[in-house]
Amino acid sequence: MASAHIPLRYHHWTYIWIPLGAAAMWFSTLLAMLIVWLASGRPKYISQNGKIAYISDVGADILKPLFITGCAITGIGFFLSLLAERLLRHTGRLMPNIRQRERVFSILAIIGSFIGGCGLILLSIFDTKRHTRAHRLFLLIFIVGVGLSAIFCVIEYRLVSKHFRDHRQVKIAYVGKGTIASILILLSIAFAVALFEAQEVGGMSFPEGSLIVSFS
C-alpha cells in the first residue's frame, strides 16, 4: 500500500471557484425567479396545481431562458467540481486516494454528477408546461444522479479519512458531507411525497434547487 502523504497547502485553491461560481449562479437564478414571482403578484401559472408556484412553473414561463442558463451552468459546474477534485487527488494537491476502491467511489461520484447534471439541464429544456411527463422524468434523473453522487462521495471521504486520522480537516469534511447528503436525501423523499400528496408543502420547500448544494 502506498504511503499517505500530505499535499502542499493552497495548491488547490484555484479550483475552488468552480463550485463557488456554480453555486452562486444557482442561488442567483432562484433568487431572481422568486423576486419576479413575488413582484408579479404571485400569479398562478398554467402548469401550476396549488397556490404556491414551483421553480419549474416559474421556469416554464417568461423566465425560461434564465432557468435554462442557470441549470446549464450549475449542472456543468457540479460535474467539473468533482472532476477537478479527482484530478487534485491524483496529482497530490488534495489528500490522495490510497487504495483502488477509493478511486472507484470517486469515479462513481463523478458519473452520478454527470447524470444529475444532464437531468437538471434537460428538465429545464423540457419544461413542465409543455412536456410534463418528460420534465418529471428528468427531475427524477436529476434527484437520483445527485443523490448517488453524494452517497459515493461520502463513502470516498470516509475511506480517505481512515488513512489520515491525525488530520482533523479530513474528518470534518467527511462528517460535513455526510450530514448534508443525509439531509438532502430526506428532503428529496419528502418532496416526492409532497409532489403527489401535498402540493403546497412541496412548492414552499423549493427542493428542486436544494439538492445541488451537495457538491459544495
VOGU-3710 file (C-alpha; in Angstrom, 3 decimals, decimal comma):
1> masahiplry> 0,000/0,000/0,000  1,314/3,451/-0,911  2,277/5,683/1,995  -0,071/8,531/2,844  1,438/11,945/2,325  0,181/15,425/2,979  -0,405/17,650/-0,058  1,128/21,082/-0,434  -1,093/23,769/1,054  -3,121/26,155/-1,087
11> hhwtyiwipl> -2,212/24,445/-4,385  -5,863/23,587/-4,973  -7,371/26,999/-4,271  -7,505/27,953/-7,949  -10,177/25,307/-8,487  -12,397/26,393/-5,624  -14,029/28,957/-7,934  -15,702/26,177/-9,916  -18,141/25,057/-7,158  -18,431/28,581/-5,754
21> gaaamwfstl> -19,272/30,010/-9,174  -21,818/27,287/-9,930  -23,456/27,649/-6,510  -23,599/31,443/-6,861  -25,207/31,097/-10,283  -27,815/28,653/-8,979  -28,850/30,696/-5,964  -28,878/33,864/-8,077  -31,210/32,105/-10,522  -33,519/31,005/-7,708
31> lamlivwlas> -33,490/34,467/-6,149  -34,287/36,165/-9,455  -37,166/33,759/-10,116  -38,545/34,245/-6,597  -38,344/38,041/-6,874  -40,111/38,025/-10,249  -42,843/35,745/-8,909  -43,415/37,966/-5,864  -43,159/41,212/-7,830  -45,728/39,908/-10,326
41> grpkyisqng> -48,246/39,475/-7,515  -47,759/35,720/-7,087  -49,514/34,780/-10,351  -50,887/31,296/-10,942  -49,181/29,720/-13,932  -50,818/27,369/-16,430  -48,779/24,403/-15,184  -49,363/25,248/-11,508  -51,609/22,971/-9,443  -51,539/24,543/-5,980
51> kiayisdvga> -51,423/28,117/-4,684  -47,625/28,084/-4,381  -45,649/28,024/-7,631  -42,856/25,515/-8,065  -39,499/26,525/-9,509  -40,450/24,604/-12,637  -43,694/26,589/-13,016  -41,840/29,902/-12,976  -39,101/28,487/-15,215  -41,640/27,338/-17,791
61> dilkplfitg> -42,923/30,886/-18,342  -41,132/34,072/-19,410  -38,059/33,230/-17,313  -37,340/30,001/-19,219  -34,098/31,380/-20,806  -32,811/32,283/-17,335  -33,875/28,903/-15,967  -32,076/27,004/-18,731  -28,935/29,125/-18,340  -28,866/28,701/-14,575
71> caitgigffl> -29,451/24,954/-14,785  -26,813/24,509/-17,511  -24,093/26,422/-15,644  -24,954/24,688/-12,360  -25,077/21,196/-13,882  -21,769/21,652/-15,698  -20,184/23,243/-12,634  -21,333/20,341/-10,448  -19,694/17,831/-12,792  -16,485/19,872/-13,173
81> sllaerllrh> -16,187/20,275/-9,390  -15,949/16,531/-8,802  -13,764/16,083/-11,872  -11,363/18,726/-10,552  -11,312/17,045/-7,139  -10,373/13,741/-8,781  -7,538/15,483/-10,649  -6,299/17,192/-7,484  -6,241/13,896/-5,596  -4,443/12,203/-8,463
91> tgrlmpnirq> -1,745/14,900/-8,562  -1,364/15,002/-4,761  -2,695/18,511/-4,239  -5,503/17,085/-2,069  -5,381/14,128/0,299  -4,657/11,291/-2,169  -6,598/8,075/-2,645  -4,507/5,296/-1,146  -6,465/2,255/-2,308  -8,176/1,420/-5,567
101> rervfsilai> -11,652/1,298/-4,007  -11,397/4,982/-3,087  -10,708/5,844/-6,731  -13,671/3,684/-7,775  -16,072/5,554/-5,493  -14,620/8,855/-6,725  -15,297/7,873/-10,337  -18,807/6,675/-9,428  -19,460/10,053/-7,773  -18,347/11,806/-10,968
111> igsfiggcgl> -20,634/9,604/-13,067  -23,512/10,384/-10,691  -22,806/14,112/-11,017  -22,825/13,807/-14,811  -26,190/12,026/-14,756  -27,616/14,539/-12,287  -26,275/17,480/-14,270  -27,770/16,159/-17,511  -31,099/15,639/-15,739  -31,020/19,219/-14,432
121> illsifdtkr> -30,329/20,701/-17,865  -32,929/18,553/-19,614  -35,671/19,266/-17,062  -35,197/22,971/-17,728  -35,459/22,463/-21,503  -38,434/20,108/-21,313  -40,499/22,384/-19,102  -43,450/21,304/-17,007  -45,959/23,351/-19,046  -45,254/21,797/-22,458
131> htrahrlfll> -43,623/18,460/-21,576  -44,970/17,489/-18,162  -44,102/13,771/-18,259  -40,629/14,322/-19,704  -39,993/17,090/-17,161  -40,841/14,823/-14,232  -38,714/12,020/-15,687  -35,680/14,299/-15,946  -36,429/15,650/-12,459  -36,247/12,080/-11,163
141> ifivgvglsa> -32,978/11,511/-13,057  -31,581/14,699/-11,544  -32,507/13,710/-7,993  -31,223/10,134/-8,349  -27,980/11,238/-10,024  -27,182/13,863/-7,400  -28,208/11,539/-4,568  -25,957/8,727/-5,787  -23,107/11,166/-6,354  -23,438/12,436/-2,781
151> ifcvieyrlv> -23,501/8,908/-1,351  -20,427/7,786/-3,316  -18,603/10,984/-2,385  -19,303/10,445/1,325  -18,074/6,837/1,102  -14,872/8,009/-0,614  -14,267/10,632/2,088  -14,867/8,025/4,774  -12,259/5,723/3,247  -9,766/8,572/2,791
161> skhfrdhrqv> -10,248/9,732/6,391  -9,112/6,326/7,652  -5,634/6,978/6,229  -5,356/10,495/7,676  -6,714/10,080/11,200  -4,368/12,759/12,555  -5,720/15,432/10,223  -8,913/16,907/11,567  -9,946/18,684/8,361  -10,460/15,359/6,573
171> kiayvgkgti> -12,812/14,095/9,279  -14,655/17,421/9,331  -15,120/17,225/5,543  -16,408/13,651/5,823  -18,862/14,471/8,623  -19,994/17,641/6,858  -20,625/15,918/3,534  -22,375/13,025/5,270  -24,676/15,385/7,161  -25,539/17,415/4,050
181> asilillsia> -26,115/14,288/1,964  -28,430/12,795/4,611  -30,483/15,983/4,851  -30,792/16,296/1,085  -31,825/12,679/0,606  -34,526/13,104/3,265  -35,668/16,314/1,543  -35,868/14,566/-1,810  -38,029/11,814/-0,307  -40,271/14,424/1,339
191> favalfeaqe> -40,526/16,288/-1,958  -41,509/13,141/-3,856  -44,316/12,534/-1,364  -45,409/16,189/-1,349  -45,443/16,313/-5,157  -48,406/13,948/-5,178  -49,929/14,355/-1,717  -49,335/17,962/-0,580  -48,663/20,412/-3,414  -48,440/23,468/-1,136
201> vggmsfpegs> -45,744/21,936/1,068  -43,712/20,866/-1,956  -43,957/24,307/-3,529  -42,778/26,169/-0,436  -39,801/23,878/0,176  -38,089/24,513/-3,213  -36,325/21,111/-3,005  -35,601/21,033/-6,728  -32,868/23,557/-6,103  -31,662/22,492/-2,678
211> livsfs> -30,196/19,171/-3,759  -27,481/20,720/-5,841  -25,640/22,161/-2,846  -24,328/18,686/-2,099  -21,248/19,305/-4,247  -20,060/22,252/-2,151
//
